[in-house]
Amino acid sequence: MIRLAAFALMLFDAPAAAKPYGALGTEPFWSLSIEPKTITFDQMDHPKVRQATPKPRKTKYGRLYWTRRISVAIISNQPCSDGMSEYVYRDDVTVTVDGKKFLGCGGPRHLPKGASKP
């Protein structure tokens, strides 16, 4: 019984896993996931690019992630539209993969006031 109680305490005291940060773009379609250990860039009809997640550098406007193949600039609290839906995302995101730049949106999304759900 004591072991079970100790195990239950460990479960409830354990830190919650960080949610991955997601971003996306259109023309061409791409997505980005920043997880605690890996950054993954996925572009339609191309192999995924994965790199170890570096410690982000804070900037005046947001944060930067820099790896050998992927760099990510997140401008926080700069509302962004994906151009394909009525959703608005919290952040403006620029991703550069192997020297090619991709513009998109990231973070939580919401519908603007008065917009209808798709």
C-alpha positions as CSV (number, residue, x, y, z in Angstrom):
1,M,0.0,0.0,0.0
2,I,2.9,2.4,0.8
3,R,4.5,1.6,-2.5
4,L,1.3,2.3,-4.4
5,A,0.9,5.7,-2.6
6,A,4.5,6.6,-3.4
7,F,3.9,5.7,-7.0
8,A,0.7,7.8,-7.2
9,L,2.6,10.8,-5.7
10,M,5.4,10.4,-8.3
11,L,2.7,10.4,-11.1
12,F,1.0,13.6,-9.9
13,D,4.2,15.4,-9.0
14,A,5.8,14.6,-12.4
15,P,6.3,17.7,-14.6
16,A,3.9,17.8,-17.6
17,A,5.5,17.1,-20.9
18,A,5.9,20.2,-23.0
19,K,3.5,20.4,-26.0
20,P,5.1,20.6,-29.4
21,Y,5.1,24.0,-31.1
22,G,3.4,23.7,-34.5
23,A,3.7,26.0,-37.6
24,L,2.5,25.6,-41.2
25,G,2.6,27.3,-44.5
26,T,1.0,27.2,-48.0
27,E,2.3,27.4,-51.5
28,P,4.1,25.1,-51.0
29,F,2.4,23.3,-48.2
30,W,4.7,22.6,-45.3
31,S,4.6,22.0,-41.5
32,L,7.0,22.3,-38.7
33,S,7.0,20.7,-35.2
34,I,9.4,21.9,-32.5
35,E,9.5,19.3,-29.7
36,P,11.8,19.1,-26.7
37,K,14.4,16.9,-28.5
38,T,13.6,17.3,-32.3
39,I,12.7,19.9,-34.8
40,T,10.9,18.4,-37.8
41,F,10.2,20.1,-41.1
42,D,7.8,18.4,-43.5
43,Q,7.2,19.6,-47.1
44,M,4.8,17.8,-49.4
45,D,6.6,15.4,-51.8
46,H,10.0,15.9,-50.0
47,P,11.8,13.9,-47.3
48,K,11.3,15.2,-43.8
49,V,14.2,17.1,-42.3
50,R,14.9,16.5,-38.6
51,Q,17.4,18.2,-36.4
52,A,18.1,18.2,-32.7
53,T,16.3,21.0,-31.0
54,P,18.7,23.7,-29.9
55,K,18.1,26.0,-27.0
56,P,16.1,28.9,-28.4
57,R,17.6,32.4,-28.5
58,K,15.2,35.1,-27.3
59,T,14.9,38.2,-29.4
60,K,13.1,41.5,-29.0
61,Y,10.2,40.1,-31.1
62,G,10.2,36.4,-30.2
63,R,12.7,33.6,-30.5
64,L,15.1,31.9,-32.9
65,Y,16.1,28.3,-33.3
66,W,19.3,27.6,-35.3
67,T,20.6,24.2,-36.5
68,R,22.9,23.1,-39.3
69,R,20.0,22.7,-41.7
70,I,17.0,24.4,-40.2
71,S,16.5,27.9,-38.8
72,V,13.2,29.1,-37.3
73,A,12.3,32.7,-36.5
74,I,9.1,33.1,-34.5
75,I,7.7,36.6,-34.1
76,S,5.4,36.2,-31.1
77,N,2.0,37.8,-30.8
78,Q,2.1,38.9,-34.5
79,P,-1.3,37.7,-35.8
80,C,-0.9,35.6,-38.9
81,S,-3.4,34.3,-41.5
82,D,-2.6,31.1,-43.4
83,G,-4.3,32.5,-46.5
84,M,-6.4,29.4,-47.0
85,S,-8.8,29.5,-44.0
86,E,-10.4,32.0,-41.8
87,Y,-8.2,31.0,-38.9
88,V,-5.7,33.4,-37.4
89,Y,-2.6,32.1,-35.7
90,R,-0.8,33.8,-32.8
91,D,2.7,34.0,-34.4
92,D,4.3,34.9,-37.7
93,V,7.0,32.2,-38.6
94,T,9.9,32.1,-41.0
95,V,11.6,28.8,-41.6
96,T,14.8,28.4,-43.6
97,V,15.7,24.8,-44.6
98,D,18.9,24.1,-46.5
99,G,18.9,27.8,-47.6
100,K,15.3,27.9,-48.9
101,K,12.9,30.2,-47.0
102,F,9.3,29.4,-46.1
103,L,6.8,31.9,-44.6
104,G,3.9,30.8,-42.5
105,C,2.0,30.9,-39.2
106,G,2.4,29.1,-35.9
107,G,1.2,28.7,-32.3
108,P,-2.4,28.6,-31.2
109,R,-5.1,29.4,-33.8
110,H,-8.5,30.9,-33.4
111,L,-11.4,32.3,-35.5
112,P,-11.7,36.1,-35.6
113,K,-14.9,37.5,-34.1
114,G,-17.8,37.0,-36.3
115,A,-16.2,34.3,-38.4
116,S,-18.1,31.1,-39.0
117,K,-16.6,27.7,-38.2
118,P,-15.4,25.9,-41.3
